């Protein structure tokens, strides 16, 4: 089995994140590890919603990006719907 030693594992990233303020992660196992270890984290959808809240994206831009995330990610429909609602109601 070929192992890519240059690619960080979730464990390596979490070890580094202990020194960071927040970790951006969408991996389910990594999110569970963050919760267990008390490491602050956010997801791509969380960053998208926050960007919309801060006015960095228009509603249509944010919704287009959410569509891309839905297409390429493994998100539960309830998470996507919650994000869509937040993106549509922000200024």
PyMOL Python script that loads the backbone (N, CA, C, O; Angstrom):
from pymol import cmd

cmd.read_pdbstr("""\
ATOM      1  N   UNK A   1       0.837  -1.185   0.000  1.00  0.00           N
ATOM      2  CA  UNK A   1       0.000   0.000   0.000  1.00  0.00           C
ATOM      3  C   UNK A   1       0.878   1.243   0.000  1.00  0.00           C
ATOM      4  O   UNK A   1       1.796   1.365   0.810  1.00  0.00           O
ATOM      5  N   UNK A   2       0.594   2.149  -0.898  1.00  0.00           N
ATOM      6  CA  UNK A   2       1.347   3.388  -1.010  1.00  0.00           C
ATOM      7  C   UNK A   2       0.757   4.420  -0.050  1.00  0.00           C
ATOM      8  O   UNK A   2      -0.452   4.655  -0.057  1.00  0.00           O
ATOM      9  N   UNK A   3       1.596   5.028   0.768  1.00  0.00           N
ATOM     10  CA  UNK A   3       1.150   6.037   1.731  1.00  0.00           C
ATOM     11  C   UNK A   3       1.831   7.351   1.394  1.00  0.00           C
ATOM     12  O   UNK A   3       3.052   7.403   1.250  1.00  0.00           O
ATOM     13  N   UNK A   4       1.054   8.399   1.268  1.00  0.00           N
ATOM     14  CA  UNK A   4       1.586   9.736   0.981  1.00  0.00           C
ATOM     15  C   UNK A   4       2.014  10.377   2.293  1.00  0.00           C
ATOM     16  O   UNK A   4       1.171  10.860   3.049  1.00  0.00           O
ATOM     17  N   UNK A   5       3.282  10.386   2.564  1.00  0.00           N
ATOM     18  CA  UNK A   5       3.802  10.934   3.829  1.00  0.00           C
ATOM     19  C   UNK A   5       3.781  12.458   3.857  1.00  0.00           C
ATOM     20  O   UNK A   5       3.966  13.051   4.919  1.00  0.00           O
ATOM     21  N   UNK A   6       3.558  13.110   2.705  1.00  0.00           N
ATOM     22  CA  UNK A   6       3.528  14.567   2.679  1.00  0.00           C
ATOM     23  C   UNK A   6       2.141  15.121   2.969  1.00  0.00           C
ATOM     24  O   UNK A   6       1.997  16.316   3.224  1.00  0.00           O
ATOM     25  N   UNK A   7       1.124  14.277   2.933  1.00  0.00           N
ATOM     26  CA  UNK A   7      -0.242  14.712   3.177  1.00  0.00           C
ATOM     27  C   UNK A   7      -0.577  14.560   4.664  1.00  0.00           C
ATOM     28  O   UNK A   7      -0.471  13.462   5.209  1.00  0.00           O
ATOM     29  N   UNK A   8      -0.984  15.659   5.329  1.00  0.00           N
ATOM     30  CA  UNK A   8      -1.273  15.555   6.764  1.00  0.00           C
ATOM     31  C   UNK A   8      -2.537  14.745   7.040  1.00  0.00           C
ATOM     32  O   UNK A   8      -3.508  14.809   6.286  1.00  0.00           O
ATOM     33  N   UNK A   9      -2.511  13.995   8.112  1.00  0.00           N
ATOM     34  CA  UNK A   9      -3.689  13.253   8.545  1.00  0.00           C
ATOM     35  C   UNK A   9      -4.545  14.138   9.430  1.00  0.00           C
ATOM     36  O   UNK A   9      -4.103  15.205   9.856  1.00  0.00           O
ATOM     37  N   UNK A  10      -5.745  13.713   9.706  1.00  0.00           N
ATOM     38  CA  UNK A  10      -6.620  14.466  10.602  1.00  0.00           C
ATOM     39  C   UNK A  10      -5.956  14.643  11.963  1.00  0.00           C
ATOM     40  O   UNK A  10      -6.045  15.714  12.564  1.00  0.00           O
ATOM     41  N   UNK A  11      -5.301  13.614  12.442  1.00  0.00           N
ATOM     42  CA  UNK A  11      -4.632  13.697  13.746  1.00  0.00           C
ATOM     43  C   UNK A  11      -3.533  14.752  13.737  1.00  0.00           C
ATOM     44  O   UNK A  11      -3.376  15.498  14.704  1.00  0.00           O
ATOM     45  N   UNK A  12      -2.772  14.817  12.649  1.00  0.00           N
ATOM     46  CA  UNK A  12      -1.710  15.823  12.568  1.00  0.00           C
ATOM     47  C   UNK A  12      -2.300  17.231  12.527  1.00  0.00           C
ATOM     48  O   UNK A  12      -1.791  18.147  13.173  1.00  0.00           O
ATOM     49  N   UNK A  13      -3.367  17.390  11.768  1.00  0.00           N
ATOM     50  CA  UNK A  13      -4.013  18.692  11.678  1.00  0.00           C
ATOM     51  C   UNK A  13      -4.572  19.100  13.035  1.00  0.00           C
ATOM     52  O   UNK A  13      -4.437  20.255  13.439  1.00  0.00           O
ATOM     53  N   UNK A  14      -5.193  18.169  13.735  1.00  0.00           N
ATOM     54  CA  UNK A  14      -5.746  18.477  15.056  1.00  0.00           C
ATOM     55  C   UNK A  14      -4.643  18.849  16.041  1.00  0.00           C
ATOM     56  O   UNK A  14      -4.827  19.731  16.880  1.00  0.00           O
ATOM     57  N   UNK A  15      -3.517  18.188  15.941  1.00  0.00           N
ATOM     58  CA  UNK A  15      -2.398  18.515  16.833  1.00  0.00           C
ATOM     59  C   UNK A  15      -1.929  19.942  16.589  1.00  0.00           C
ATOM     60  O   UNK A  15      -1.626  20.669  17.536  1.00  0.00           O
ATOM     61  N   UNK A  16      -1.867  20.342  15.336  1.00  0.00           N
ATOM     62  CA  UNK A  16      -1.480  21.709  15.008  1.00  0.00           C
ATOM     63  C   UNK A  16      -2.562  22.688  15.448  1.00  0.00           C
ATOM     64  O   UNK A  16      -2.255  23.780  15.925  1.00  0.00           O
ATOM     65  N   UNK A  17      -3.813  22.305  15.293  1.00  0.00           N
ATOM     66  CA  UNK A  17      -4.932  23.189  15.611  1.00  0.00           C
ATOM     67  C   UNK A  17      -5.008  23.530  17.086  1.00  0.00           C
ATOM     68  O   UNK A  17      -5.585  24.554  17.452  1.00  0.00           O
ATOM     69  N   UNK A  18      -4.448  22.707  17.925  1.00  0.00           N
ATOM     70  CA  UNK A  18      -4.482  23.009  19.353  1.00  0.00           C
ATOM     71  C   UNK A  18      -3.810  24.343  19.656  1.00  0.00           C
ATOM     72  O   UNK A  18      -4.040  24.937  20.709  1.00  0.00           O
ATOM     73  N   UNK A  19      -2.979  24.811  18.728  1.00  0.00           N
ATOM     74  CA  UNK A  19      -2.317  26.106  18.899  1.00  0.00           C
ATOM     75  C   UNK A  19      -3.034  27.213  18.132  1.00  0.00           C
ATOM     76  O   UNK A  19      -2.668  28.382  18.249  1.00  0.00           O
ATOM     77  N   UNK A  20      -4.042  26.861  17.355  1.00  0.00           N
ATOM     78  CA  UNK A  20      -4.787  27.836  16.569  1.00  0.00           C
ATOM     79  C   UNK A  20      -6.051  28.263  17.306  1.00  0.00           C
ATOM     80  O   UNK A  20      -6.494  27.586  18.234  1.00  0.00           O
ATOM     81  N   UNK A  21      -6.624  29.377  16.894  1.00  0.00           N
ATOM     82  CA  UNK A  21      -7.871  29.850  17.492  1.00  0.00           C
ATOM     83  C   UNK A  21      -9.054  29.004  17.046  1.00  0.00           C
ATOM     84  O   UNK A  21      -9.946  28.706  17.840  1.00  0.00           O
ATOM     85  N   UNK A  22      -9.059  28.618  15.779  1.00  0.00           N
ATOM     86  CA  UNK A  22     -10.172  27.835  15.229  1.00  0.00           C
ATOM     87  C   UNK A  22      -9.657  27.001  14.061  1.00  0.00           C
ATOM     88  O   UNK A  22      -8.750  27.414  13.338  1.00  0.00           O
ATOM     89  N   UNK A  23     -10.241  25.843  13.891  1.00  0.00           N
ATOM     90  CA  UNK A  23      -9.856  24.929  12.821  1.00  0.00           C
ATOM     91  C   UNK A  23     -10.988  24.841  11.812  1.00  0.00           C
ATOM     92  O   UNK A  23     -12.141  24.635  12.192  1.00  0.00           O
ATOM     93  N   UNK A  24     -10.677  24.995  10.535  1.00  0.00           N
ATOM     94  CA  UNK A  24     -11.653  24.811   9.471  1.00  0.00           C
ATOM     95  C   UNK A  24     -11.629  23.354   9.031  1.00  0.00           C
ATOM     96  O   UNK A  24     -10.610  22.875   8.535  1.00  0.00           O
ATOM     97  N   UNK A  25     -12.733  22.648   9.206  1.00  0.00           N
ATOM     98  CA  UNK A  25     -12.756  21.215   8.906  1.00  0.00           C
ATOM     99  C   UNK A  25     -14.176  20.774   8.538  1.00  0.00           C
ATOM    100  O   UNK A  25     -15.149  21.234   9.136  1.00  0.00           O
ATOM    101  N   UNK A  26     -14.285  19.883   7.556  1.00  0.00           N
ATOM    102  CA  UNK A  26     -15.574  19.328   7.162  1.00  0.00           C
ATOM    103  C   UNK A  26     -15.622  17.818   7.344  1.00  0.00           C
ATOM    104  O   UNK A  26     -16.674  17.205   7.161  1.00  0.00           O
ATOM    105  N   UNK A  27     -14.508  17.222   7.699  1.00  0.00           N
ATOM    106  CA  UNK A  27     -14.421  15.775   7.886  1.00  0.00           C
ATOM    107  C   UNK A  27     -15.169  15.356   9.151  1.00  0.00           C
ATOM    108  O   UNK A  27     -14.888  15.864  10.236  1.00  0.00           O
ATOM    109  N   UNK A  28     -16.119  14.431   9.013  1.00  0.00           N
ATOM    110  CA  UNK A  28     -16.956  14.010  10.151  1.00  0.00           C
ATOM    111  C   UNK A  28     -16.118  13.497  11.322  1.00  0.00           C
ATOM    112  O   UNK A  28     -16.357  13.874  12.469  1.00  0.00           O
ATOM    113  N   UNK A  29     -15.144  12.645  11.038  1.00  0.00           N
ATOM    114  CA  UNK A  29     -14.302  12.130  12.117  1.00  0.00           C
ATOM    115  C   UNK A  29     -13.480  13.244  12.769  1.00  0.00           C
ATOM    116  O   UNK A  29     -13.284  13.262  13.984  1.00  0.00           O
ATOM    117  N   UNK A  30     -13.007  14.164  11.942  1.00  0.00           N
ATOM    118  CA  UNK A  30     -12.250  15.297  12.478  1.00  0.00           C
ATOM    119  C   UNK A  30     -13.108  16.199  13.339  1.00  0.00           C
ATOM    120  O   UNK A  30     -12.656  16.687  14.375  1.00  0.00           O
ATOM    121  N   UNK A  31     -14.347  16.427  12.920  1.00  0.00           N
ATOM    122  CA  UNK A  31     -15.274  17.247  13.705  1.00  0.00           C
ATOM    123  C   UNK A  31     -15.550  16.576  15.046  1.00  0.00           C
ATOM    124  O   UNK A  31     -15.562  17.235  16.086  1.00  0.00           O
ATOM    125  N   UNK A  32     -15.769  15.274  15.018  1.00  0.00           N
ATOM    126  CA  UNK A  32     -15.996  14.543  16.273  1.00  0.00           C
ATOM    127  C   UNK A  32     -14.784  14.639  17.189  1.00  0.00           C
ATOM    128  O   UNK A  32     -14.929  14.787  18.403  1.00  0.00           O
ATOM    129  N   UNK A  33     -13.585  14.553  16.610  1.00  0.00           N
ATOM    130  CA  UNK A  33     -12.361  14.677  17.411  1.00  0.00           C
ATOM    131  C   UNK A  33     -12.256  16.075  18.014  1.00  0.00           C
ATOM    132  O   UNK A  33     -11.873  16.221  19.174  1.00  0.00           O
ATOM    133  N   UNK A  34     -12.594  17.110  17.230  1.00  0.00           N
ATOM    134  CA  UNK A  34     -12.569  18.481  17.751  1.00  0.00           C
ATOM    135  C   UNK A  34     -13.512  18.623  18.944  1.00  0.00           C
ATOM    136  O   UNK A  34     -13.155  19.212  19.964  1.00  0.00           O
ATOM    137  N   UNK A  35     -14.705  18.083  18.805  1.00  0.00           N
ATOM    138  CA  UNK A  35     -15.679  18.148  19.900  1.00  0.00           C
ATOM    139  C   UNK A  35     -15.144  17.443  21.136  1.00  0.00           C
ATOM    140  O   UNK A  35     -15.258  17.956  22.249  1.00  0.00           O
ATOM    141  N   UNK A  36     -14.565  16.276  20.939  1.00  0.00           N
ATOM    142  CA  UNK A  36     -14.029  15.490  22.042  1.00  0.00           C
ATOM    143  C   UNK A  36     -12.870  16.210  22.738  1.00  0.00           C
ATOM    144  O   UNK A  36     -12.755  16.178  23.963  1.00  0.00           O
ATOM    145  N   UNK A  37     -12.016  16.858  21.941  1.00  0.00           N
ATOM    146  CA  UNK A  37     -10.828  17.516  22.478  1.00  0.00           C
ATOM    147  C   UNK A  37     -11.053  18.974  22.853  1.00  0.00           C
ATOM    148  O   UNK A  37     -10.156  19.629  23.384  1.00  0.00           O
ATOM    149  N   UNK A  38     -12.254  19.482  22.577  1.00  0.00           N
ATOM    150  CA  UNK A  38     -12.548  20.878  22.916  1.00  0.00           C
ATOM    151  C   UNK A  38     -11.853  21.885  22.013  1.00  0.00           C
ATOM    152  O   UNK A  38     -11.548  22.996  22.446  1.00  0.00           O
ATOM    153  N   UNK A  39     -11.599  21.511  20.765  1.00  0.00           N
ATOM    154  CA  UNK A  39     -10.945  22.401  19.802  1.00  0.00           C
ATOM    155  C   UNK A  39     -12.032  23.149  19.027  1.00  0.00           C
ATOM    156  O   UNK A  39     -12.933  22.534  18.456  1.00  0.00           O
ATOM    157  N   UNK A  40     -11.939  24.466  19.015  1.00  0.00           N
ATOM    158  CA  UNK A  40     -12.902  25.272  18.265  1.00  0.00           C
ATOM    159  C   UNK A  40     -12.743  24.985  16.778  1.00  0.00           C
ATOM    160  O   UNK A  40     -11.627  24.911  16.264  1.00  0.00           O
ATOM    161  N   UNK A  41     -13.888  24.822  16.083  1.00  0.00           N
ATOM    162  CA  UNK A  41     -13.833  24.525  14.659  1.00  0.00           C
ATOM    163  C   UNK A  41     -14.980  25.210  13.934  1.00  0.00           C
ATOM    164  O   UNK A  41     -15.958  25.641  14.545  1.00  0.00           O
ATOM    165  N   UNK A  42     -14.838  25.301  12.636  1.00  0.00           N
ATOM    166  CA  UNK A  42     -15.906  25.746  11.764  1.00  0.00           C
ATOM    167  C   UNK A  42     -15.837  24.913  10.498  1.00  0.00           C
ATOM    168  O   UNK A  42     -14.832  24.257  10.225  1.00  0.00           O
ATOM    169  N   UNK A  43     -16.911  24.945   9.730  1.00  0.00           N
ATOM    170  CA  UNK A  43     -16.975  24.189   8.487  1.00  0.00           C
ATOM    171  C   UNK A  43     -16.990  25.152   7.305  1.00  0.00           C
ATOM    172  O   UNK A  43     -17.080  26.366   7.488  1.00  0.00           O
ATOM    173  N   UNK A  44     -16.902  24.614   6.107  1.00  0.00           N
ATOM    174  CA  UNK A  44     -16.990  25.453   4.910  1.00  0.00           C
ATOM    175  C   UNK A  44     -18.325  26.191   4.883  1.00  0.00           C
ATOM    176  O   UNK A  44     -18.381  27.365   4.517  1.00  0.00           O
ATOM    177  N   UNK A  45     -19.392  25.510   5.267  1.00  0.00           N
ATOM    178  CA  UNK A  45     -20.705  26.164   5.299  1.00  0.00           C
ATOM    179  C   UNK A  45     -20.729  27.249   6.373  1.00  0.00           C
ATOM    180  O   UNK A  45     -21.323  28.308   6.167  1.00  0.00           O
ATOM    181  N   UNK A  46     -20.100  27.002   7.501  1.00  0.00           N
ATOM    182  CA  UNK A  46     -20.018  28.016   8.551  1.00  0.00           C
ATOM    183  C   UNK A  46     -19.277  29.255   8.076  1.00  0.00           C
ATOM    184  O   UNK A  46     -19.682  30.379   8.375  1.00  0.00           O
ATOM    185  N   UNK A  47     -18.200  29.055   7.343  1.00  0.00           N
ATOM    186  CA  UNK A  47     -17.442  30.185   6.792  1.00  0.00           C
ATOM    187  C   UNK A  47     -18.288  30.941   5.770  1.00  0.00           C
ATOM    188  O   UNK A  47     -18.265  32.171   5.726  1.00  0.00           O
ATOM    189  N   UNK A  48     -19.029  30.207   4.957  1.00  0.00           N
ATOM    190  CA  UNK A  48     -19.896  30.814   3.952  1.00  0.00           C
ATOM    191  C   UNK A  48     -20.978  31.680   4.611  1.00  0.00           C
ATOM    192  O   UNK A  48     -21.207  32.815   4.194  1.00  0.00           O
ATOM    193  N   UNK A  49     -21.631  31.148   5.628  1.00  0.00           N
ATOM    194  CA  UNK A  49     -22.680  31.896   6.333  1.00  0.00           C
ATOM    195  C   UNK A  49     -22.084  33.141   6.988  1.00  0.00           C
ATOM    196  O   UNK A  49     -22.673  34.220   6.922  1.00  0.00           O
ATOM    197  N   UNK A  50     -20.937  32.998   7.608  1.00  0.00           N
ATOM    198  CA  UNK A  50     -20.291  34.151   8.267  1.00  0.00           C
ATOM    199  C   UNK A  50     -19.882  35.212   7.248  1.00  0.00           C
ATOM    200  O   UNK A  50     -19.994  36.409   7.514  1.00  0.00           O
ATOM    201  N   UNK A  51     -19.413  34.775   6.091  1.00  0.00           N
ATOM    202  CA  UNK A  51     -19.043  35.724   5.034  1.00  0.00           C
ATOM    203  C   UNK A  51     -20.256  36.520   4.569  1.00  0.00           C
ATOM    204  O   UNK A  51     -20.154  37.714   4.287  1.00  0.00           O
ATOM    205  N   UNK A  52     -21.385  35.862   4.492  1.00  0.00           N
ATOM    206  CA  UNK A  52     -22.634  36.543   4.111  1.00  0.00           C
ATOM    207  C   UNK A  52     -23.061  37.514   5.204  1.00  0.00           C
ATOM    208  O   UNK A  52     -23.476  38.635   4.910  1.00  0.00           O
ATOM    209  N   UNK A  53     -22.961  37.090   6.469  1.00  0.00           N
ATOM    210  CA  UNK A  53     -23.320  37.959   7.594  1.00  0.00           C
ATOM    211  C   UNK A  53     -22.494  39.237   7.604  1.00  0.00           C
ATOM    212  O   UNK A  53     -23.000  40.310   7.930  1.00  0.00           O
ATOM    213  N   UNK A  54     -21.226  39.115   7.247  1.00  0.00           N
ATOM    214  CA  UNK A  54     -20.328  40.269   7.259  1.00  0.00           C
ATOM    215  C   UNK A  54     -20.447  41.125   5.996  1.00  0.00           C
ATOM    216  O   UNK A  54     -19.787  42.157   5.877  1.00  0.00           O
ATOM    217  N   UNK A  55     -21.284  40.694   5.062  1.00  0.00           N
ATOM    218  CA  UNK A  55     -21.468  41.467   3.833  1.00  0.00           C
ATOM    219  C   UNK A  55     -20.369  41.259   2.803  1.00  0.00           C
ATOM    220  O   UNK A  55     -20.231  42.050   1.870  1.00  0.00           O
ATOM    221  N   UNK A  56     -19.594  40.204   2.967  1.00  0.00           N
ATOM    222  CA  UNK A  56     -18.523  39.924   2.010  1.00  0.00           C
ATOM    223  C   UNK A  56     -19.057  39.271   0.738  1.00  0.00           C
ATOM    224  O   UNK A  56     -18.396  39.284  -0.300  1.00  0.00           O
ATOM    225  N   UNK A  57     -20.249  38.703   0.828  1.00  0.00           N
ATOM    226  CA  UNK A  57     -20.906  38.074  -0.316  1.00  0.00           C
ATOM    227  C   UNK A  57     -22.345  38.549  -0.400  1.00  0.00           C
ATOM    228  O   UNK A  57     -22.988  38.789   0.622  1.00  0.00           O
ATOM    229  N   UNK A  58     -22.852  38.685  -1.623  1.00  0.00           N
ATOM    230  CA  UNK A  58     -24.275  38.963  -1.790  1.00  0.00           C
ATOM    231  C   UNK A  58     -25.039  37.664  -1.563  1.00  0.00           C
ATOM    232  O   UNK A  58     -24.447  36.585  -1.522  1.00  0.00           O
ATOM    233  N   UNK A  59     -26.344  37.773  -1.417  1.00  0.00           N
ATOM    234  CA  UNK A  59     -27.164  36.577  -1.236  1.00  0.00           C
ATOM    235  C   UNK A  59     -27.029  35.615  -2.397  1.00  0.00           C
ATOM    236  O   UNK A  59     -26.906  34.408  -2.187  1.00  0.00           O
ATOM    237  N   UNK A  60     -27.051  36.125  -3.621  1.00  0.00           N
ATOM    238  CA  UNK A  60     -26.961  35.245  -4.788  1.00  0.00           C
ATOM    239  C   UNK A  60     -25.580  34.594  -4.893  1.00  0.00           C
ATOM    240  O   UNK A  60     -25.475  33.434  -5.291  1.00  0.00           O
ATOM    241  N   UNK A  61     -24.529  35.323  -4.542  1.00  0.00           N
ATOM    242  CA  UNK A  61     -23.185  34.735  -4.546  1.00  0.00           C
ATOM    243  C   UNK A  61     -23.086  33.608  -3.514  1.00  0.00           C
ATOM    244  O   UNK A  61     -22.553  32.534  -3.794  1.00  0.00           O
ATOM    245  N   UNK A  62     -23.607  33.877  -2.329  1.00  0.00           N
ATOM    246  CA  UNK A  62     -23.542  32.891  -1.255  1.00  0.00           C
ATOM    247  C   UNK A  62     -24.348  31.642  -1.595  1.00  0.00           C
ATOM    248  O   UNK A  62     -23.900  30.523  -1.343  1.00  0.00           O
ATOM    249  N   UNK A  63     -25.532  31.830  -2.164  1.00  0.00           N
ATOM    250  CA  UNK A  63     -26.362  30.681  -2.534  1.00  0.00           C
ATOM    251  C   UNK A  63     -25.714  29.865  -3.653  1.00  0.00           C
ATOM    252  O   UNK A  63     -25.827  28.639  -3.671  1.00  0.00           O
ATOM    253  N   UNK A  64     -25.038  30.535  -4.579  1.00  0.00           N
ATOM    254  CA  UNK A  64     -24.333  29.817  -5.648  1.00  0.00           C
ATOM    255  C   UNK A  64     -23.203  28.975  -5.060  1.00  0.00           C
ATOM    256  O   UNK A  64     -22.983  27.841  -5.488  1.00  0.00           O
ATOM    257  N   UNK A  65     -22.493  29.523  -4.089  1.00  0.00           N
ATOM    258  CA  UNK A  65     -21.406  28.774  -3.450  1.00  0.00           C
ATOM    259  C   UNK A  65     -21.959  27.603  -2.638  1.00  0.00           C
ATOM    260  O   UNK A  65     -21.351  26.534  -2.592  1.00  0.00           O
ATOM    261  N   UNK A  66     -23.105  27.805  -2.002  1.00  0.00           N
ATOM    262  CA  UNK A  66     -23.736  26.716  -1.262  1.00  0.00           C
ATOM    263  C   UNK A  66     -24.131  25.586  -2.218  1.00  0.00           C
ATOM    264  O   UNK A  66     -23.993  24.411  -1.880  1.00  0.00           O
ATOM    265  N   UNK A  67     -24.613  25.934  -3.389  1.00  0.00           N
ATOM    266  CA  UNK A  67     -24.961  24.925  -4.398  1.00  0.00           C
ATOM    267  C   UNK A  67     -23.726  24.117  -4.788  1.00  0.00           C
ATOM    268  O   UNK A  67     -23.805  22.899  -4.949  1.00  0.00           O
ATOM    269  N   UNK A  68     -22.600  24.781  -4.937  1.00  0.00           N
ATOM    270  CA  UNK A  68     -21.345  24.089  -5.262  1.00  0.00           C
ATOM    271  C   UNK A  68     -20.934  23.167  -4.120  1.00  0.00           C
ATOM    272  O   UNK A  68     -20.530  22.029  -4.358  1.00  0.00           O
ATOM    273  N   UNK A  69     -21.033  23.644  -2.894  1.00  0.00           N
ATOM    274  CA  UNK A  69     -20.704  22.799  -1.746  1.00  0.00           C
ATOM    275  C   UNK A  69     -21.619  21.583  -1.678  1.00  0.00           C
ATOM    276  O   UNK A  69     -21.169  20.477  -1.378  1.00  0.00           O
ATOM    277  N   UNK A  70     -22.900  21.788  -1.956  1.00  0.00           N
ATOM    278  CA  UNK A  70     -23.854  20.679  -1.922  1.00  0.00           C
ATOM    279  C   UNK A  70     -23.524  19.646  -2.989  1.00  0.00           C
ATOM    280  O   UNK A  70     -23.681  18.444  -2.774  1.00  0.00           O
ATOM    281  N   UNK A  71     -23.071  20.119  -4.128  1.00  0.00           N
ATOM    282  CA  UNK A  71     -22.744  19.221  -5.239  1.00  0.00           C
ATOM    283  C   UNK A  71     -21.509  18.380  -4.942  1.00  0.00           C
ATOM    284  O   UNK A  71     -21.471  17.198  -5.285  1.00  0.00           O
ATOM    285  N   UNK A  72     -20.512  18.967  -4.316  1.00  0.00           N
ATOM    286  CA  UNK A  72     -19.231  18.292  -4.124  1.00  0.00           C
ATOM    287  C   UNK A  72     -19.006  17.762  -2.713  1.00  0.00           C
ATOM    288  O   UNK A  72     -18.088  16.973  -2.490  1.00  0.00           O
ATOM    289  N   UNK A  73     -19.834  18.186  -1.759  1.00  0.00           N
ATOM    290  CA  UNK A  73     -19.651  17.766  -0.369  1.00  0.00           C
ATOM    291  C   UNK A  73     -20.600  16.656   0.013  1.00  0.00           C
ATOM    292  O   UNK A  73     -21.411  16.195  -0.790  1.00  0.00           O
ATOM    293  N   UNK A  74     -20.481  16.242   1.247  1.00  0.00           N
ATOM    294  CA  UNK A  74     -21.351  15.191   1.799  1.00  0.00           C
ATOM    295  C   UNK A  74     -22.108  15.749   2.989  1.00  0.00           C
ATOM    296  O   UNK A  74     -21.893  15.344   4.132  1.00  0.00           O
ATOM    297  N   UNK A  75     -22.988  16.677   2.703  1.00  0.00           N
ATOM    298  CA  UNK A  75     -23.741  17.343   3.753  1.00  0.00           C
ATOM    299  C   UNK A  75     -25.143  16.759   3.857  1.00  0.00           C
ATOM    300  O   UNK A  75     -25.751  16.393   2.852  1.00  0.00           O
ATOM    301  N   UNK A  76     -25.641  16.678   5.068  1.00  0.00           N
ATOM    302  CA  UNK A  76     -27.033  16.270   5.270  1.00  0.00           C
ATOM    303  C   UNK A  76     -27.930  17.355   4.692  1.00  0.00           C
ATOM    304  O   UNK A  76     -27.592  18.539   4.720  1.00  0.00           O
ATOM    305  N   UNK A  77     -29.067  16.940   4.175  1.00  0.00           N
ATOM    306  CA  UNK A  77     -30.012  17.895   3.597  1.00  0.00           C
ATOM    307  C   UNK A  77     -30.456  18.921   4.636  1.00  0.00           C
ATOM    308  O   UNK A  77     -30.671  20.084   4.296  1.00  0.00           O
ATOM    309  N   UNK A  78     -30.597  18.510   5.898  1.00  0.00           N
ATOM    310  CA  UNK A  78     -31.018  19.445   6.951  1.00  0.00           C
ATOM    311  C   UNK A  78     -29.978  20.549   7.161  1.00  0.00           C
ATOM    312  O   UNK A  78     -30.343  21.690   7.442  1.00  0.00           O
ATOM    313  N   UNK A  79     -28.699  20.226   7.030  1.00  0.00           N
ATOM    314  CA  UNK A  79     -27.638  21.230   7.168  1.00  0.00           C
ATOM    315  C   UNK A  79     -27.698  22.213   6.008  1.00  0.00           C
ATOM    316  O   UNK A  79     -27.567  23.421   6.204  1.00  0.00           O
ATOM    317  N   UNK A  80     -27.896  21.694   4.794  1.00  0.00           N
ATOM    318  CA  UNK A  80     -27.991  22.556   3.614  1.00  0.00           C
ATOM    319  C   UNK A  80     -29.204  23.478   3.698  1.00  0.00           C
ATOM    320  O   UNK A  80     -29.112  24.659   3.367  1.00  0.00           O
ATOM    321  N   UNK A  81     -30.334  22.944   4.138  1.00  0.00           N
ATOM    322  CA  UNK A  81     -31.548  23.755   4.259  1.00  0.00           C
ATOM    323  C   UNK A  81     -31.386  24.846   5.309  1.00  0.00           C
ATOM    324  O   UNK A  81     -31.830  25.976   5.102  1.00  0.00           O
ATOM    325  N   UNK A  82     -30.758  24.524   6.427  1.00  0.00           N
ATOM    326  CA  UNK A  82     -30.509  25.505   7.476  1.00  0.00           C
ATOM    327  C   UNK A  82     -29.599  26.617   6.948  1.00  0.00           C
ATOM    328  O   UNK A  82     -29.849  27.798   7.188  1.00  0.00           O
ATOM    329  N   UNK A  83     -28.559  26.236   6.239  1.00  0.00           N
ATOM    330  CA  UNK A  83     -27.652  27.227   5.667  1.00  0.00           C
ATOM    331  C   UNK A  83     -28.365  28.092   4.625  1.00  0.00           C
ATOM    332  O   UNK A  83     -28.188  29.310   4.598  1.00  0.00           O
ATOM    333  N   UNK A  84     -29.161  27.466   3.780  1.00  0.00           N
ATOM    334  CA  UNK A  84     -29.910  28.194   2.747  1.00  0.00           C
ATOM    335  C   UNK A  84     -30.824  29.238   3.392  1.00  0.00           C
ATOM    336  O   UNK A  84     -30.918  30.374   2.928  1.00  0.00           O
ATOM    337  N   UNK A  85     -31.489  28.830   4.463  1.00  0.00           N
ATOM    338  CA  UNK A  85     -32.381  29.760   5.184  1.00  0.00           C
ATOM    339  C   UNK A  85     -31.592  30.942   5.740  1.00  0.00           C
ATOM    340  O   UNK A  85     -32.017  32.092   5.620  1.00  0.00           O
ATOM    341  N   UNK A  86     -30.450  30.655   6.345  1.00  0.00           N
ATOM    342  CA  UNK A  86     -29.615  31.731   6.908  1.00  0.00           C
ATOM    343  C   UNK A  86     -29.094  32.658   5.822  1.00  0.00           C
ATOM    344  O   UNK A  86     -29.057  33.874   6.007  1.00  0.00           O
ATOM    345  N   UNK A  87     -28.695  32.097   4.702  1.00  0.00           N
ATOM    346  CA  UNK A  87     -28.151  32.910   3.614  1.00  0.00           C
ATOM    347  C   UNK A  87     -29.223  33.799   2.977  1.00  0.00           C
ATOM    348  O   UNK A  87     -28.932  34.908   2.529  1.00  0.00           O
ATOM    349  N   UNK A  88     -30.445  33.309   2.941  1.00  0.00           N
ATOM    350  CA  UNK A  88     -31.537  34.082   2.338  1.00  0.00           C
ATOM    351  C   UNK A  88     -32.040  35.184   3.252  1.00  0.00           C
ATOM    352  O   UNK A  88     -32.605  36.163   2.765  1.00  0.00           O
ATOM    353  N   UNK A  89     -31.854  35.061   4.558  1.00  0.00           N
ATOM    354  CA  UNK A  89     -32.398  36.051   5.495  1.00  0.00           C
ATOM    355  C   UNK A  89     -31.379  37.092   5.941  1.00  0.00           C
ATOM    356  O   UNK A  89     -31.740  38.023   6.660  1.00  0.00           O
ATOM    357  N   UNK A  90     -30.146  36.967   5.546  1.00  0.00           N
ATOM    358  CA  UNK A  90     -29.123  37.933   5.948  1.00  0.00           C
ATOM    359  C   UNK A  90     -29.190  39.174   5.065  1.00  0.00           C
ATOM    360  O   UNK A  90     -29.676  39.117   3.936  1.00  0.00           O
ATOM    361  N   UNK A  91     -28.689  40.315   5.597  1.00  0.00           N
ATOM    362  CA  UNK A  91     -28.730  41.577   4.818  1.00  0.00           C
ATOM    363  C   UNK A  91     -27.960  41.499   3.519  1.00  0.00           C
ATOM    364  O   UNK A  91     -27.909  42.476   2.772  1.00  0.00           O
TER     365      UNK A  91
END
""", "prot")
cmd.dss("prot")
cmd.show_as("cartoon", "prot")
cmd.util.cbc("prot")
cmd.orient("prot")
